[in-house]
Each structure stands twice: as C-alpha cells, then as structure tokens.
Amino acid sequence: MSAAEEIRAQALEVAAGWSPDGAPESWRLTARLFEAIAAHEELLGRLAALPADRLPALLASAAISYLVRRDQPAPLAGYFPEPGGPQPRMDGGFPGAARAFVSARLDDVMAECQGRRYQMNEVARCTQIALGIAAATVSPADPVGLADLGTGAGLGLHLDRYRYLVGDQASGPATAAMTLSCEVRGPRTPPRAAVPRIGERVGIDRHPLDPRDPAARSWLEACAPPEASGLARLAAAISVARRYPVRLVAGDVLSVLPAVLDGFPAGRRVIVTDAYLAVFLSPPQRAELAGILARAGRARPVTWLSLDPLVPLGPSGRDSVQGLALPAALVRDYQRRGVFAVLGERTFDGSAETSRLLARSHPSGEWVEWLG
C-alpha cells in the first residue's frame, strides 16, 4: 500500500469511528471531514510526503479546521461550531464545500501541516484513564505520582480536578468546573472513577503547549474534533490548566522519561498514562518504553495505563500497544467497524509484572465498555 493509500485508509478508519449506527448528529461533521480528506487525491499525494509520525490525516483535519475558523470561508465555515456555540446543521452541501476549499487553499493547508504537529487534547479521555487508575490503585489512601506521556497542554494531568458521570455513577469533586459524562456499554459495570491524591504530576511532550498562550489555544481548538460539546470541554479544561500550572517537560518521551521517573520521591507509586501516544511509536520504541518502565519498577511500583487504538494503525489493526492478549471478537469488531481505543494496564513491581485488558472506548471518550 502506498503512503497516500495508507493515509486514506486511516482517514476512513477515523470517519467510521465517528459514524456508527445511532451516532449523535453532532458527530457527523467529524466523520464527513475525514471522508473529504480521504476523497481528495491531490491532498493525499501532498500529505504522503510528510513523515508518518506527523500523523498526516489527523494533521490535515486540524489544518483545515484552523484555516476555516481563522478565515471564515463561505459556505464551509457555516458547518463548523464556534467555541461556546451550538452544532450547526449538516447537509448535503458539505462535501462540495470542503473539496472546493481544500482545492483552492491546498498550499495553505500544507503550510500549516509542515509547520505544526498534531496536538490532540481530548480531555474526555480522562474518564477512561480515571477508571483505569481506580482499577489499578492498590491503596487509594496513599498519594501517587502521575506522569502523562504526549501531554500536549497538560490537560490530562488534572484528572483529579474533574467530576465524572459514568453511566449513572458520579465521582470526583462536587465543585469541579467540569463534569465529564460517559455512556456505559456492555453488561459489566466499571469501577467508580475515584482518583487517589496526586502528590506530583509531570507531563512530557516533544512540543508542549502553554494553555495561557492564545495562539496555542487556537491550535488546540483546531486539533479537537469539530463538535460543540468537545470544544466546550476543551475550554473548561484550559481554564483549569491555567489556574493550576504544572510541570511540562519538552523532549522525546523515551529520552526524558527515565529522569522524570527518577525524580519522583523514593518509594512513591507512579502512574504513567498514555492516551494515543504509544500507537504512534514503532514496535522497537514500544518495547523500549516497556523496558524503561520495568527498570523503574524495580525501585517502586509503576503502572502503565494505555488508552490506544490497535496496531498497526489503520483498518488492519490487530494488536494491543502493550502486548496484551485480545479476544478475537474484539479484533474483528475493530477491523469491521472502525477505530476505538483499548484501555490496558501493565504494572511493574520489583521482579513481578501483571497485565490486564480493562476496557474499550470511543476515540473521544464518549462511551466505555468495561472488559476487565
């Protein structure tokens, strides 16, 4: 498969994940945008020249969203929600409007793609991570250290400051500035999303973003799915991050993670969270990540919570990024119906290691199916 065909397949996989039977009307714009990217041959050809680790399909969606919000081209801008506003109506005019815009502004779209990196900060994924922490934490009374990989603007470092409504089960501070709601699917009930006290928190990203910077905020909005409730969540999470500054470390995750782990207090249990980071690492890099965590686990308990699609990225995905055993039915469902995330846990404690498949969820945290 050529690079352009791989990008097309990935765009269509994302579109399928946002257009299942019964999907809310507000999801249609995200699905149609990725379908438009997949259908534009010249755009795919230009995107194929980008390194795969720049996530060309996702980067293109962000570049288009950024230019549409900035320049307000008619009629395309009328389909995109503004932060704080309602979801505009989707109709049959969108594909033509999107194609015309991309064709006319192809050089501008590519300039944004070449000069930026995709920074997806979907704070709703904190719900699944919080469920994973609740399932993995041995002693909720003891504080933990938190290291967030691919942290972007650090929004995932504040998961103890959000309130969660998972099905009909509420948890988290009653006075929280934001409540994250998540539908429960399947017969099993997830644990209560109770997060222990976080003693220290550090985020790692190749290019961390400052939530206080208006330009960074505009790019974060562009990388978020063009869905009204998602933009509202992002605005609320940015407000929390501005109120509670955290330590963000710039650098390659594999290079700086050992020092970050060594910097936590001796004996402190550390939770390492990875939401849509490991899926973009190569197999040797994922093995190196596991090795770093295993070595750190000799001195303290280290739990790796991963919320990632299957690998290889694309419709042929079949394996967990953590190497967990997956039910064949889950893999078949993934390959037939489009991308979803798998939540897994690997804990390293001295010479012992345990691993569990916990759940699967929508790419933007809209639903969870508990498996653990």
C-alpha positions as CSV (number, residue, x, y, z in Angstrom):
1,M,0.0,0.0,0.0
2,S,1.4,3.4,-0.9
3,A,1.8,6.2,1.6
4,A,-1.2,8.0,0.1
5,E,-3.4,4.9,0.4
6,E,-2.3,4.4,4.0
7,I,-3.4,8.0,4.8
8,R,-6.7,7.4,3.0
9,A,-7.3,4.2,5.0
10,Q,-6.5,5.9,8.3
11,A,-8.8,8.8,7.4
12,L,-11.6,6.4,6.6
13,E,-11.0,4.5,9.8
14,V,-11.4,7.6,11.8
15,A,-14.6,8.5,9.9
16,A,-16.0,5.1,10.6
17,G,-15.3,5.6,14.3
18,W,-17.4,8.7,14.3
19,S,-20.3,7.4,12.2
20,P,-21.6,4.1,13.8
21,D,-25.3,3.3,13.9
22,G,-27.0,5.6,16.3
23,A,-24.2,8.2,16.4
24,P,-25.3,11.7,17.6
25,E,-26.0,14.2,14.9
26,S,-23.1,16.3,16.3
27,W,-20.6,13.7,15.3
28,R,-21.4,13.9,11.6
29,L,-19.1,16.8,10.8
30,T,-16.0,15.0,12.1
31,A,-16.9,11.9,10.0
32,R,-17.5,14.0,6.9
33,L,-14.3,16.0,7.3
34,F,-12.2,12.8,7.3
35,E,-14.2,11.4,4.4
36,A,-13.4,14.6,2.5
37,I,-9.7,14.2,3.2
38,A,-9.8,10.6,2.1
39,A,-11.5,11.6,-1.2
40,H,-9.1,14.4,-2.2
41,E,-6.4,12.8,-4.3
42,E,-4.1,15.8,-4.6
43,L,-4.2,16.4,-0.9
44,L,-3.4,12.8,-0.2
45,G,-0.5,13.0,-2.6
46,R,0.9,16.1,-0.8
47,L,0.3,14.5,2.6
48,A,2.2,11.4,1.6
49,A,5.5,13.5,1.6
50,L,5.1,14.1,5.4
51,P,6.8,11.7,7.8
52,A,4.3,9.2,9.1
53,D,4.9,10.2,12.7
54,R,3.4,13.6,11.9
55,L,0.0,11.8,11.6
56,P,-0.8,13.3,8.2
57,A,-4.6,12.5,8.1
58,L,-5.1,14.0,11.6
59,L,-2.8,16.9,10.9
60,A,-4.7,17.7,7.7
61,S,-8.0,17.8,9.6
62,A,-6.5,20.2,12.2
63,A,-5.0,22.4,9.5
64,I,-8.4,22.6,7.6
65,S,-10.3,23.4,10.9
66,Y,-7.7,26.0,11.8
67,L,-7.9,27.8,8.5
68,V,-11.7,27.6,8.4
69,R,-12.1,29.2,11.9
70,R,-9.5,31.8,11.2
71,D,-10.6,32.9,7.7
72,Q,-14.4,32.1,7.9
73,P,-14.7,31.0,4.2
74,A,-18.3,30.8,3.0
75,P,-20.1,28.4,2.9
76,L,-17.8,26.0,4.7
77,A,-17.4,28.0,7.9
78,G,-21.1,27.7,8.5
79,Y,-20.7,23.9,9.2
80,F,-18.1,24.4,12.0
81,P,-19.2,25.2,15.6
82,E,-17.6,28.1,17.4
83,P,-16.4,27.6,21.0
84,G,-19.4,28.1,23.2
85,G,-21.9,27.9,20.3
86,P,-24.3,25.2,19.1
87,Q,-23.5,22.5,16.5
88,P,-24.5,23.8,13.1
89,R,-26.8,21.7,10.9
90,M,-25.1,19.2,8.5
91,D,-26.5,18.8,5.0
92,G,-25.5,17.5,1.6
93,G,-23.6,20.7,0.6
94,F,-20.7,19.9,2.9
95,P,-18.6,17.5,0.7
96,G,-18.6,20.0,-2.2
97,A,-17.8,23.0,0.0
98,A,-15.0,21.1,1.7
99,R,-13.5,19.9,-1.6
100,A,-13.6,23.4,-3.1
101,F,-11.9,24.9,-0.1
102,V,-9.1,22.3,0.1
103,S,-8.5,22.6,-3.7
104,A,-8.4,26.4,-3.5
105,R,-6.3,26.6,-0.3
106,L,-4.1,23.4,-0.8
107,D,-0.8,25.3,-0.4
108,D,-2.1,27.0,2.8
109,V,-3.3,23.6,4.2
110,M,0.1,22.1,3.5
111,A,1.9,25.1,5.0
112,E,0.1,24.5,8.3
113,C,0.8,20.8,8.1
114,Q,4.5,21.3,7.5
115,G,4.9,23.9,10.3
116,R,3.0,22.2,13.1
117,R,2.5,18.9,14.9
118,Y,-0.9,17.4,15.7
119,Q,-1.8,18.0,19.3
120,M,-5.0,16.2,20.3
121,N,-6.1,17.1,23.9
122,E,-9.4,15.4,24.2
123,V,-10.0,15.8,27.9
124,A,-12.9,13.4,27.9
125,R,-10.4,10.6,27.7
126,C,-9.6,11.4,31.3
127,T,-12.7,9.4,32.2
128,Q,-11.2,6.1,30.9
129,I,-7.8,6.9,32.5
130,A,-9.5,7.6,35.8
131,L,-11.4,4.3,35.6
132,G,-8.0,2.6,34.9
133,I,-6.4,4.3,37.9
134,A,-9.3,3.2,40.1
135,A,-8.9,-0.4,38.9
136,A,-5.2,-0.4,39.3
137,T,-4.6,1.5,42.6
138,V,-3.9,-0.8,45.4
139,S,-4.2,1.7,48.3
140,P,-6.4,4.7,47.4
141,A,-5.3,6.4,50.7
142,D,-1.7,6.7,49.6
143,P,-0.7,9.5,47.2
144,V,0.6,8.6,43.7
145,G,2.9,10.3,41.2
146,L,1.5,11.0,37.8
147,A,3.4,11.1,34.5
148,D,1.5,11.9,31.4
149,L,3.1,10.9,28.0
150,G,2.3,13.0,25.0
151,T,0.7,15.5,27.3
152,G,0.2,18.4,24.9
153,A,-1.0,21.3,27.1
154,G,-1.1,19.1,30.2
155,L,-4.9,18.8,30.4
156,G,-4.7,15.1,31.3
157,L,-2.6,15.9,34.4
158,H,-5.7,17.5,36.1
159,L,-8.0,14.4,36.1
160,D,-8.5,14.6,39.9
161,R,-9.9,18.1,39.4
162,Y,-12.7,16.9,37.1
163,R,-16.1,15.3,38.0
164,Y,-17.2,12.1,36.2
165,L,-20.6,10.8,35.4
166,V,-20.1,7.2,34.1
167,G,-23.5,5.8,33.4
168,D,-25.4,6.8,36.5
169,Q,-22.4,6.7,38.8
170,A,-20.9,10.0,39.8
171,S,-17.5,10.7,41.3
172,G,-14.9,13.4,41.7
173,P,-15.2,16.9,43.4
174,A,-18.8,18.1,43.5
175,T,-17.5,21.7,43.0
176,A,-15.5,20.8,39.8
177,A,-15.6,23.3,37.0
178,M,-16.4,20.5,34.5
179,T,-18.3,17.2,34.5
180,L,-17.2,14.5,32.0
181,S,-20.1,12.3,31.0
182,C,-19.6,8.8,29.6
183,E,-22.1,6.2,28.4
184,V,-21.6,2.7,29.6
185,R,-22.0,-0.1,27.1
186,G,-22.0,-3.8,27.6
187,P,-23.0,-6.0,30.6
188,R,-20.2,-5.1,33.0
189,T,-20.2,-2.1,35.4
190,P,-16.9,-0.1,35.6
191,P,-15.4,0.7,38.9
192,R,-16.2,4.1,40.4
193,A,-13.8,6.6,38.9
194,A,-12.2,7.6,42.2
195,V,-8.7,9.1,41.8
196,P,-6.3,9.0,44.7
197,R,-4.4,12.0,45.9
198,I,-1.8,13.0,43.3
199,G,1.4,14.0,45.1
200,E,3.4,15.1,42.0
201,R,2.4,15.5,38.3
202,V,4.7,15.8,35.3
203,G,3.8,15.9,31.6
204,I,6.1,15.0,28.7
205,D,5.7,16.1,25.1
206,R,8.0,16.8,22.2
207,H,6.3,20.2,21.8
208,P,4.3,21.0,24.9
209,L,1.8,23.8,24.6
210,D,1.2,26.7,27.1
211,P,-2.5,26.8,27.9
212,R,-2.1,30.5,28.7
213,D,-1.0,31.3,25.1
214,P,-3.9,32.4,22.8
215,A,-2.1,31.1,19.7
216,A,-1.6,27.7,21.4
217,R,-5.3,27.7,22.3
218,S,-6.3,28.3,18.7
219,W,-4.3,25.3,17.6
220,L,-5.7,23.1,20.4
221,E,-9.2,24.0,19.2
222,A,-8.2,23.1,15.7
223,C,-7.0,19.7,16.8
224,A,-10.1,19.0,18.7
225,P,-13.0,17.3,16.8
226,P,-15.3,20.0,15.4
227,E,-18.0,19.0,17.8
228,A,-19.7,21.6,20.0
229,S,-19.5,19.7,23.3
230,G,-15.9,18.8,22.7
231,L,-15.0,22.4,22.2
232,A,-16.8,23.3,25.4
233,R,-14.9,20.6,27.3
234,L,-11.6,21.9,25.9
235,A,-12.4,25.5,27.0
236,A,-13.2,24.3,30.5
237,A,-10.1,22.1,30.7
238,I,-7.9,25.0,29.6
239,S,-9.4,27.2,32.3
240,V,-8.4,24.5,34.9
241,A,-4.9,24.2,33.4
242,R,-4.4,28.0,33.6
243,R,-5.5,28.0,37.2
244,Y,-3.2,25.1,38.2
245,P,0.2,25.3,36.4
246,V,2.0,22.0,36.2
247,R,5.5,20.9,35.1
248,L,5.7,20.1,31.4
249,V,9.0,18.6,30.1
250,A,9.9,19.2,26.4
251,G,11.6,16.3,24.7
252,D,11.3,12.8,23.2
253,V,9.4,10.6,25.6
254,L,11.8,7.8,25.5
255,S,14.8,10.1,26.1
256,V,13.4,12.1,29.1
257,L,11.1,9.6,30.8
258,P,13.9,7.8,32.8
259,A,14.9,11.1,34.5
260,V,11.3,12.1,35.1
261,L,10.6,8.7,36.8
262,D,13.8,9.0,38.9
263,G,12.6,12.5,40.1
264,F,9.5,11.2,42.0
265,P,10.0,10.7,45.7
266,A,11.6,7.4,46.7
267,G,9.1,4.6,47.0
268,R,6.2,6.6,45.5
269,R,3.9,4.6,43.4
270,V,3.8,6.1,39.9
271,I,1.0,6.0,37.4
272,V,2.2,6.5,33.8
273,T,-0.6,7.5,31.5
274,D,-0.6,7.2,27.7
275,A,-3.6,8.3,25.7
276,Y,-3.0,7.9,22.0
277,L,0.8,8.2,22.3
278,A,2.1,4.6,22.1
279,V,0.1,3.8,19.0
280,F,2.4,6.2,17.1
281,L,5.6,4.5,18.3
282,S,7.3,1.8,16.3
283,P,7.4,-1.7,17.7
284,P,11.0,-1.3,18.9
285,Q,10.1,2.0,20.5
286,R,7.1,0.4,22.3
287,A,9.5,-2.3,23.6
288,E,11.9,0.4,24.8
289,L,9.1,2.2,26.6
290,A,8.1,-1.1,28.4
291,G,11.7,-1.7,29.3
292,I,12.1,1.8,30.8
293,L,9.0,1.3,33.0
294,A,10.1,-2.2,34.0
295,R,13.5,-0.9,35.1
296,A,11.9,1.9,37.1
297,G,9.5,-0.6,38.6
298,R,12.4,-2.3,40.4
299,A,12.6,0.6,42.8
300,R,8.9,1.4,43.1
301,P,5.5,0.2,41.8
302,V,5.0,1.6,38.3
303,T,1.7,1.2,36.5
304,W,1.4,2.0,32.8
305,L,-2.2,2.8,31.7
306,S,-2.5,2.9,28.0
307,L,-5.6,4.1,26.0
308,D,-4.7,3.5,22.4
309,P,-6.1,2.1,19.2
310,L,-4.8,-1.3,18.0
311,V,-1.6,-1.5,15.9
312,P,-0.7,-1.3,13.2
313,L,-2.6,1.9,12.9
314,G,-5.3,1.6,10.3
315,P,-8.1,-0.9,9.5
316,S,-5.7,-3.9,9.8
317,G,-5.0,-3.2,13.5
318,R,-4.9,-6.4,15.5
319,D,-2.5,-6.0,18.5
320,S,-2.5,-4.1,21.8
321,V,0.3,-1.5,22.1
322,Q,1.1,-3.1,25.4
323,G,1.2,-6.6,24.0
324,L,-1.9,-7.7,25.9
325,A,-3.9,-10.8,24.7
326,L,-7.0,-9.6,22.9
327,P,-10.2,-11.5,22.3
328,A,-10.6,-12.4,18.6
329,A,-14.1,-10.9,18.6
330,L,-12.7,-7.6,19.7
331,V,-10.2,-7.6,16.9
332,R,-12.8,-8.5,14.3
333,D,-15.1,-5.7,15.5
334,Y,-12.2,-3.2,15.3
335,Q,-11.4,-4.2,11.7
336,R,-15.0,-4.1,10.6
337,R,-16.4,-1.1,12.4
338,G,-13.6,1.4,12.7
339,V,-11.2,2.7,15.3
340,F,-11.8,2.5,19.0
341,A,-9.4,2.7,21.9
342,V,-8.3,-0.2,24.2
343,L,-7.6,0.6,27.8
344,G,-4.9,-1.7,29.3
345,E,-2.8,-1.9,32.4
346,R,0.7,-3.2,32.9
347,T,2.2,-2.9,36.4
348,F,5.9,-3.4,37.2
349,D,6.6,-4.0,40.9
350,G,10.1,-5.4,41.8
351,S,10.6,-8.5,39.7
352,A,6.8,-9.1,39.3
353,E,4.7,-7.9,36.3
354,T,0.9,-8.0,35.9
355,S,-1.1,-7.0,32.9
356,R,-4.8,-6.7,32.2
357,L,-7.2,-5.7,29.5
358,L,-9.6,-3.3,31.1
359,A,-12.0,-1.7,28.6
360,R,-12.5,-0.3,25.1
361,S,-13.9,3.1,24.4
362,H,-14.8,5.7,21.8
363,P,-11.8,7.7,20.4
364,S,-13.1,10.8,22.2
365,G,-14.2,9.1,25.4
366,E,-18.0,9.3,24.6
367,W,-18.6,5.7,25.7
368,V,-16.8,2.9,27.5
369,E,-17.3,-0.9,27.5
370,W,-15.7,-2.4,30.6
371,L,-13.9,-5.7,29.9
372,G,-11.7,-6.2,33.0
